Amino acid sequence: MGDMITLDKVYHAVDVLKDVARRTDLIDAPNLGTDAQLYLKTENLQLTGSFKLRGAYYKISQLTDEQKKAGIIACSAGNHAQGVALAAAEMDISCVICMPDGAPISKVEATKKLGADVVDVVLVPGTYDDAHAHALALQKESGATFIHPFNDDAVIEGQSTIGLEILEQLADLDAIVVPVGGGGLIAGIAYVMKHLKPDVKIYGVQAEKASCMFESLACGEVVTLDTAATFADGIAVKTPGAKTLEMTQEYVDEIVTVSEDQIAAAILALVEKEKLIAEGAGAASVAAVMFDKLPIKGKKVVCIVSGGNIDVNILSRVITRGLVTGGRNATLQIALEDKPGQLVGVSSIISKCGGNVVNVRYSGSDPNIAITSCYLTIGLETRDFEQIEEIKEALTSAGFHLVSARNGT
């Protein structure tokens, strides 16, 4: 193994970060309806809203005085940017940060604010990988030090301090589930765990639409995807690190993928059941557990909720989507005879089953139905898919003709 990461340096990182990074809580999460004993490592409540502060700060703190004078350059989808900006401002180092132009506005604004007067944010058309290429080009011109978001020993050592904290917080854990983009977080946590408590399983989770590490493991070499089109922008990476891939091959037990809808459902569950706001990347680990992607029945499992920097507009869409995928709202279309009392009949059945009507549309002009009939379209708030089925059965057995039923209102 060519890695120069050592436990000594990880302990050194703990020391450097002790007055900078929060030691985030590990909370018991029994309400997420999984058959594992679930704990959440709340890095979404870290300073800057994500774990990235740890690696960025430690890396920048280790630069020589000459390097600090020459300035630094970074690229980021948003969370690494905020960690770099905070460190640069605190150590008074001039800094350029390249971000994809599609990065959430909230992350761009937070980076500018954290960076005070020393950070220049450059928005690059395209994805994270385009921002990365632009940052490297700028770095060649200026001679500044490039602060890589994941493929760097000191950055990985900074992230791995999470592993030490988890061991102190829950010594008898069985497994850790980690969101994976480029692999810096999982490489660090896996390195620490496999050296200090090797029987702990380390599982990685990627978005199906950005599964670069998953594909690279399958091929045994670094694979670059054509696209990384997931709303989990924190893990929307096309190419994993060579160093992080090597460490993942050596220390990680398995990597699985989750769908966009599963991530949305996990964000909703965290908000509703645990009062935690996670971004897509941060909820990916929880999605893998909620949707039974891992062999963890009855085990003590820690999910890393890696960040909480979700744009509020996206959060609102995700909640709507999560409600649909969880069977929390539905639309029923019923063909009725156009005579008095029909609507009362339908609504009393729905209320008996415990559904809540949120909208009603009436249409008598459809050319496909008899002149004496009408279509009633009803939007409902429901408890789950089971309740939707119960309502459909009750309506049908009362003699109403159900034309269609779909999730969502």
C-alpha positions in Angstrom: 0.0 0.0 0.0 1.4 3.4 -0.9 -0.6 5.3 1.7 1.4 7.5 4.0 -1.5 7.9 6.4 -0.7 6.9 10.0 -2.6 6.7 13.2 -0.1 9.1 14.7 -1.2 11.7 12.2 -4.9 11.0 12.9 -4.3 11.6 16.6 -2.4 14.8 15.6 -5.4 15.9 13.5 -7.6 15.4 16.6 -5.4 17.7 18.5 -5.3 20.4 15.7 -9.1 20.2 15.3 -10.1 20.2 19.0 -10.8 23.9 19.2 -12.0 24.2 15.6 -14.4 21.3 14.8 -17.3 20.3 16.9 -17.3 16.8 18.4 -20.7 16.0 16.9 -23.3 13.9 18.8 -23.9 10.3 18.1 -27.6 9.9 18.6 -29.8 6.8 19.0 -32.4 6.7 16.2 -35.0 4.0 17.1 -37.8 5.7 15.1 -36.5 5.1 11.6 -38.2 1.7 11.4 -35.2 -0.4 10.6 -34.3 -3.8 12.1 -30.9 -2.6 13.2 -30.0 -0.7 16.3 -29.4 2.6 14.6 -27.2 5.5 15.6 -26.6 8.7 13.7 -23.3 10.5 13.7 -24.6 14.1 13.2 -21.9 15.7 11.0 -24.8 17.7 9.5 -24.5 19.7 12.8 -20.7 20.3 12.3 -19.5 23.8 11.9 -20.1 24.8 8.2 -22.8 22.1 8.1 -20.6 19.2 7.0 -17.7 16.9 8.0 -15.5 18.5 5.3 -14.3 21.2 7.7 -12.1 18.5 9.4 -10.1 17.5 6.4 -9.8 20.9 4.9 -8.7 22.6 8.1 -6.2 19.9 9.0 -4.6 19.9 5.5 -4.3 23.7 5.4 -2.9 23.8 8.9 0.0 21.5 7.8 1.2 23.8 5.0 4.6 25.4 5.3 4.8 29.2 5.7 5.9 29.6 2.1 2.9 27.6 0.9 0.6 29.7 3.0 2.1 32.8 1.5 1.7 31.5 -2.0 -2.1 31.0 -1.4 -4.3 28.0 -1.9 -6.8 26.8 -4.6 -9.7 24.4 -4.1 -12.6 23.0 -6.0 -15.8 21.8 -4.5 -19.5 21.1 -5.0 -20.0 23.2 -1.9 -19.1 21.6 1.4 -15.3 21.3 1.0 -15.5 24.9 -0.2 -16.9 26.1 3.1 -14.3 24.2 5.2 -11.5 25.6 3.0 -13.0 29.1 3.3 -13.3 29.0 7.1 -9.7 27.7 7.4 -8.3 30.3 4.9 -10.0 33.1 6.7 -8.8 31.9 10.1 -5.2 31.5 9.0 -5.3 34.6 6.8 -4.4 32.7 3.6 -5.5 34.1 0.2 -7.6 31.5 -1.6 -9.5 30.8 -4.8 -12.4 28.3 -4.7 -13.8 26.9 -8.0 -17.4 25.7 -7.7 -19.7 24.3 -10.4 -22.2 26.9 -11.5 -25.0 24.6 -10.6 -24.0 24.5 -6.9 -26.8 25.4 -4.6 -27.0 29.1 -4.1 -26.9 28.6 -0.3 -23.6 26.8 -0.5 -22.0 29.5 -2.8 -23.2 32.3 -0.5 -22.1 30.5 2.7 -18.6 30.0 1.2 -18.3 33.7 0.3 -19.4 34.7 3.8 -17.1 32.3 5.6 -14.2 33.3 3.4 -14.5 37.0 4.6 -11.9 39.0 2.6 -9.4 36.3 1.6 -11.6 34.0 -0.6 -12.4 34.5 -4.3 -15.2 32.2 -5.5 -15.1 31.3 -9.2 -18.2 29.6 -10.7 -17.3 27.2 -13.5 -19.9 26.0 -16.0 -20.6 22.3 -15.7 -20.2 19.7 -12.9 -17.8 19.3 -10.0 -15.3 17.7 -12.4 -15.3 20.8 -14.7 -14.6 22.9 -11.6 -11.8 20.6 -10.7 -10.2 20.9 -14.1 -10.4 24.7 -14.0 -8.9 24.8 -10.5 -5.9 22.7 -11.7 -5.4 25.1 -14.6 -5.4 28.1 -12.3 -3.1 26.4 -9.9 -0.5 25.7 -12.7 -0.5 29.5 -13.5 -0.3 30.8 -10.0 1.8 28.2 -8.1 -0.7 28.2 -5.2 -1.2 24.9 -3.3 -4.2 22.8 -4.5 -6.3 21.5 -1.6 -8.0 18.4 -3.0 -11.4 17.5 -1.5 -10.6 13.8 -1.1 -7.5 12.4 -2.8 -5.0 13.7 -0.2 -3.4 12.1 2.9 -3.9 15.1 5.3 -7.5 15.6 4.1 -8.2 11.9 4.7 -6.5 12.1 8.1 -8.7 15.0 9.1 -11.9 13.2 8.1 -10.8 10.0 9.9 -11.0 11.8 13.2 -14.8 10.9 12.9 -13.8 7.3 13.3 -12.0 7.9 16.6 -15.0 9.9 17.9 -17.4 7.1 17.1 -15.2 4.5 18.9 -15.2 6.7 22.0 -19.0 7.3 21.7 -20.0 3.6 21.0 -17.2 1.1 21.7 -19.3 -2.0 20.9 -20.6 -1.0 17.4 -20.8 -3.6 14.6 -20.9 -1.5 11.5 -20.6 2.0 10.0 -22.5 3.2 6.9 -20.8 6.0 5.1 -21.9 8.2 2.1 -19.4 8.1 -0.7 -18.6 10.6 -3.4 -14.8 10.7 -4.1 -14.1 8.5 -1.1 -12.2 10.7 1.4 -14.6 10.2 4.2 -14.9 6.4 3.9 -11.2 6.0 3.4 -10.4 7.8 6.6 -13.1 6.1 8.7 -12.3 2.7 7.3 -8.5 3.2 7.9 -9.0 4.0 11.6 -11.6 1.3 12.2 -9.7 -1.5 10.5 -6.6 -0.6 12.6 -8.3 -0.2 15.9 -11.3 -2.4 15.8 -11.0 -4.6 12.6 -14.2 -6.6 13.1 -16.4 -3.5 12.5 -17.9 -3.6 9.1 -17.5 -0.6 6.9 -20.2 0.0 4.2 -20.2 2.7 1.6 -23.3 4.2 -0.1 -23.4 6.0 -3.4 -26.3 7.5 -5.4 -27.2 5.1 -8.3 -26.8 8.1 -10.6 -23.2 8.8 -9.4 -21.8 5.4 -8.6 -18.1 6.1 -9.5 -16.6 4.2 -6.6 -19.1 1.3 -6.9 -18.1 0.9 -10.6 -14.4 1.4 -9.9 -14.4 -1.4 -7.3 -16.2 -3.7 -9.8 -13.5 -2.9 -12.5 -10.5 -2.9 -10.1 -9.4 0.5 -11.4 -10.4 4.2 -11.4 -13.5 4.6 -13.6 -14.8 7.9 -14.8 -18.6 8.1 -15.3 -20.1 10.1 -18.1 -22.5 11.9 -15.8 -23.2 12.3 -12.1 -26.8 13.5 -12.2 -28.0 13.2 -8.6 -29.6 15.8 -6.5 -27.2 14.7 -3.7 -24.7 17.2 -5.0 -22.3 16.4 -2.1 -21.6 13.0 -3.6 -22.1 13.9 -7.3 -18.6 12.9 -8.4 -17.7 11.3 -11.7 -14.2 10.1 -10.8 -13.1 8.7 -7.3 -9.6 9.3 -6.0 -6.8 6.8 -6.9 -5.7 6.9 -3.3 -9.2 6.6 -1.9 -10.0 3.7 -4.3 -6.9 1.9 -3.1 -7.9 2.4 0.5 -11.5 1.4 -0.2 -10.3 -1.8 -1.8 -8.2 -2.6 1.2 -10.5 -1.5 4.1 -14.1 -1.3 3.0 -16.4 -4.3 3.2 -19.0 -3.4 0.6 -20.4 -0.5 -1.4 -24.1 -0.3 -2.3 -26.2 2.2 -4.3 -29.5 4.0 -3.5 -32.0 5.7 -5.8 -33.0 9.3 -5.8 -36.4 8.5 -4.4 -34.8 6.4 -1.6 -32.6 9.4 -0.7 -35.6 11.7 -0.7 -37.5 9.3 1.6 -34.6 9.2 4.0 -34.4 13.0 4.1 -38.1 13.1 5.0 -37.7 10.4 7.7 -34.8 12.3 9.3 -36.7 15.5 9.4 -39.9 14.0 10.7 -38.7 11.3 13.0 -35.3 12.6 14.2 -35.7 16.4 13.7 -32.6 16.5 11.7 -32.0 18.2 8.4 -29.7 16.3 6.1 -28.7 17.1 2.5 -29.0 14.3 -0.1 -25.4 13.1 0.4 -25.9 13.1 4.2 -29.1 11.0 4.0 -27.7 8.4 1.6 -26.3 6.3 4.5 -29.7 6.3 6.2 -31.4 5.4 2.9 -29.3 2.3 2.5 -30.4 1.1 6.0 -34.1 2.0 5.6 -34.3 0.2 2.2 -32.5 -3.0 3.4 -29.4 -2.7 1.2 -27.1 -4.1 3.9 -26.9 -7.3 6.1 -27.3 -5.5 9.4 -30.3 -7.0 11.1 -30.1 -6.7 14.9 -26.6 -5.1 14.7 -25.4 -1.8 16.3 -25.0 0.4 13.2 -23.8 4.0 12.9 -24.9 6.0 9.9 -22.8 9.0 9.1 -25.1 11.9 8.3 -22.3 13.7 6.6 -23.9 17.1 5.9 -27.0 19.3 6.2 -26.4 22.0 3.6 -29.5 21.5 1.6 -31.0 24.4 -0.4 -34.4 25.1 1.2 -36.1 25.1 -2.3 -34.7 21.6 -2.9 -35.8 20.5 0.6 -39.3 21.5 -0.1 -39.3 19.5 -3.4 -37.7 16.5 -1.6 -40.4 16.5 1.1 -43.1 16.5 -1.5 -41.3 13.6 -3.3 -40.7 11.8 0.0 -44.4 12.0 0.8 -45.3 10.4 -2.5 -42.7 7.6 -2.2 -43.8 6.9 1.3 -47.5 6.5 0.4 -48.3 9.7 2.3 -50.5 11.2 -0.3 -52.6 9.8 -3.2 -55.0 10.8 -6.0 -58.0 8.7 -6.7 -60.3 9.2 -9.7 -63.8 7.8 -9.4 -66.5 7.6 -12.0 -69.8 8.6 -10.3 -73.4 8.7 -11.4 -74.3 12.4 -11.4 -76.9 12.4 -8.7 -77.2 13.9 -5.1 -75.4 12.3 -2.2 -72.6 10.7 -4.1 -69.9 12.9 -2.8 -71.1 12.4 0.8 -70.9 8.7 0.3 -67.3 8.9 -1.0 -66.1 11.3 1.6 -67.6 9.4 4.5 -65.8 6.2 3.4 -62.5 8.0 3.2 -62.9 9.6 6.6 -63.9 6.3 8.2 -60.6 4.8 6.8 -58.7 7.8 8.4 -57.8 9.6 5.1 -57.8 13.3 4.8 -59.2 15.0 1.7 -57.0 17.9 0.5 -58.6 18.7 -2.8 -61.5 17.7 -5.0 -62.0 18.2 -8.7 -65.2 17.5 -10.5 -65.5 16.9 -14.3 -68.6 16.1 -16.2 -67.4 17.0 -19.6 -65.1 14.0 -20.4 -66.2 12.5 -23.8 -65.4 9.0 -22.7 -68.1 8.8 -20.1 -71.9 8.7 -20.1 -73.8 12.0 -20.1 -75.3 11.1 -16.7 -71.9 10.4 -15.1 -69.0 12.5 -13.9 -65.4 12.0 -12.9 -64.4 12.9 -9.3 -60.7 13.4 -8.7 -59.8 13.4 -5.0 -56.4 14.3 -3.5 -55.7 12.6 -0.1 -53.3 12.7 2.7 -52.7 9.2 3.9 -50.6 7.3 6.5 -49.0 4.8 4.1 -49.6 2.6 1.1 -51.6 0.1 3.2 -54.1 2.8 4.1 -54.4 3.8 0.4 -55.3 0.2 -0.4 -57.8 0.1 2.4 -59.5 3.2 1.1 -59.6 1.8 -2.5 -61.1 -1.5 -1.3 -63.7 0.2 0.8 -64.8 2.4 -2.1 -64.9 -0.5 -4.5 -66.9 -2.7 -2.1 -69.4 0.2 -1.6 -70.0 0.0 -5.3 -68.0 3.0 -6.5 -66.1 2.6 -9.7 -62.4 3.5 -9.3 -61.0 4.6 -12.6 -57.4 5.2 -11.5 -55.2 5.7 -8.4 -51.8 7.1 -8.3 -49.3 8.3 -5.7 -49.1 12.0 -5.0 -51.7 14.8 -5.1 
